[in-house]
Amino acid sequence: MNKNTILILLIFLAPWVYGQDNSDDAKSIFSGGSEIKGFGSFDMKLTPIDDITSLFIGASGGVTVNKFFILGLSGYGLVSGTELTGEVSSKKLNLNGGYGGLLVGFNIFPREVVHLTIPIVFGIGRMYVTDPNFFKNTSDSDYTIEKSSFMVVEPGANLEFNVTPFFRLGMGASYRYVQGLSLTNLTDEQLLGWTINLSLKFGKF
């Protein structure tokens, strides 16, 4: 069974698993008494880009419905100054950019101290390739030689720890699918890949 099949199974099995939670206070998402609570999180993502370990930092925010459904927004920016080797010449280039969009997901057995979350990000991003030495004899900043937008879908699975009633620590992995990148020095295949995630989540749970 390949990695894509495993992720798809996790996504579609999540609602079935939730249905097995028969505690007295479980509610339907469509009931008049639905419980809606807000959260915000600080997120870090360690991932390879063009075989170089890179770091995205960002944030997520939204609501949980009946402790199970997650709905919100996420955004991440590349902060590690990834260096590329130019395709046209051998000079070193810098990569900058980020991505973000709609966050949906599920909490599996959220009342347990350690539980599983299945977040999925549907969004868009933009990458910039800059030449740090374009202006060799001036103090000008980097020169952008190309840029491109792209579409991204990033499903993941995280173990989440209920540290306090208002703080949760999450650790896990996701897979970033990318399509539509139009750069000479970076392809879709070089940008997509596995990500190791760490999140610090605050809110009412």
Summary of the structure (lengths in Angstrom):
residues: 205
radius of gyration: 19.7
end to end distance: 34.7
largest distance: 71.7
contacts: 605
relative contact order: 0.19
helix: 10%
strand: 60%
